[in-house]
Amino acid sequence: MTSWLRTGFTLITGCLLLSISVQSQAQETAKPEKDPSQEVLAVINGQPLTQLHYNQFVEQYSPQVRAMAQRDKGRFMRELVLQELLAQEGRRQKVDQDPEVQIRLRTQMNNTIARAVVQKSVEEKSGITDDKLKAHYDANKSTYQEGEAVTASHILVKTEPEAKALLEELKGGKDFAELAKEKSTGPSAPQGGSLGSFSRGRMVPAFEKAAFALKAGEVSEPVKTRFGWHVIKVTEHTEGKQQDFEQAKEEIRKALVSEFIQSMIQGLQKKADIEIKNPAYQFDQSQ
């Protein structure tokens, strides 16, 4: 399976979605007067460790480990205290001034700030309410099929003319799998472009829309995504059962949040002055 093509997110969007929850306006509640996350649990050489420090330390672990942290708080507090002591010692030795460490700190800080600004924007500006989710469902009912899946292959190239040339070769009788092995720039090329079977919500939106519109045996017109231009062939299309609104609700919420984040990122890109110095790292800034 080709994981880099799956889901409708950039790498950063996918990570952000893992930590973002969107509440409907009816579910929003005011913060309590006293924030329990600010409770000081320990003080290490004059440096306080709060409940929020503990919570964020635990969040880096799997759900199973996080559950363990609720049962055995002392064990995890010890780890947090040891981390704090080592960090204090590192600052004493000026390890935090090392250029490589500075880059790591900047990366971690940027990641934290990026998550926070997206969370804030989604909550305050996305306008994603239950009413909006229902309206989207009513307008796109046929999209929400439980169990619908396709088995597909694709050939990925850099430009639209290349993709159109591939279609001409296929019309001339060229075997799709052989052409994928010869011409595709995607990681599935050695497998003849095979992506296996996948359901809705697993691929980038433009690719998914094209693939699920095809019947078994059909080949798509060129499809553009941020990865390049695709020619898609579906070898099997399994119809699904209609989901009701409650079944589809969270899937719709994730899709609308993803669209909002993508739009937000594209807006920032358009306004930004971005200059890529090394041509090997160039990318399509319109995506």
C-alpha positions, 0 to 999 in steps of 0.5 A: 500500500502507498501510505504517502498518497493516503488521506487528504492531508499534507504531513503537517495537516495530518499531524495537526488533525490528530490533536484537534477536536472540533466542538459544536457551538452547543458543546462549548462551555466556559472555562472554570474560574480556577484552572486545575491544569495550573495546580503545582504538583512539584517544585524542582530547584525552584522550577514548578511542575504543574498538572499541565506539565504532567498531562503534556508529558504523558500525551506523548505516549500511546493510549495504553501507556496514558491509561497506565499514567492515570493509575501509577502517577508516581512512576510517571512523575519520577520520569518527568522530574528526571527529565526536568533535572537533566534539562536543568543540568543541560542549561547549566552546561549551556547545551541549549546554546549548541547550534544543533540543539537550537535547531531541534528546539526551534522545530519543536517550538514551531510544531507546538505553535503550529498545532496551537494556532490551527486549533485556535483557528478551527475553534474560532473561525471554521464555523463547523457546527452540527447544522453545517455537518448535516447540510454537508451530509444532505448535499453529499449523501451518496458519498457516505457509503459504509463498506464501499471500496475500490481496488486501483493502480496508478501511474504518477508523472510530473506534468499533464502532457506526460499524463496525456501521453500515457493515456495515448499509450494505454489506448494503443494497447499498452499494458497498464502495469508494465507502463507503470513500472516503466514510467511511474515516479511513485513508490508503487511503480515496482508493483505495477502501480498497485495501491491495493484496496481502499475505502473513502477517506484514505486518499487525497481528495482529488485522487479519491474522487476520481477513483470512486467515480470509475467502474471496474476496468475503467481508466481516469483522465489525468488527475492533479494532486500535490504529488503530480499527475496521476492516471488511475485504473480501477480493477474492482469497485465494491458498492457500499451501504448508505450511512445515516447522518450519525454514522457519517458525522465524524467522518464529515467533521474530519473532512471539513476540518481538513478542508479548513486547514488546507485553505488556511495553509494555502492562504498563508502560502499565497501571502508569504515570501517563500524563496527555495534556494536549492532546486532539489527542494522546490515544490508546487506552492499552489498546492 
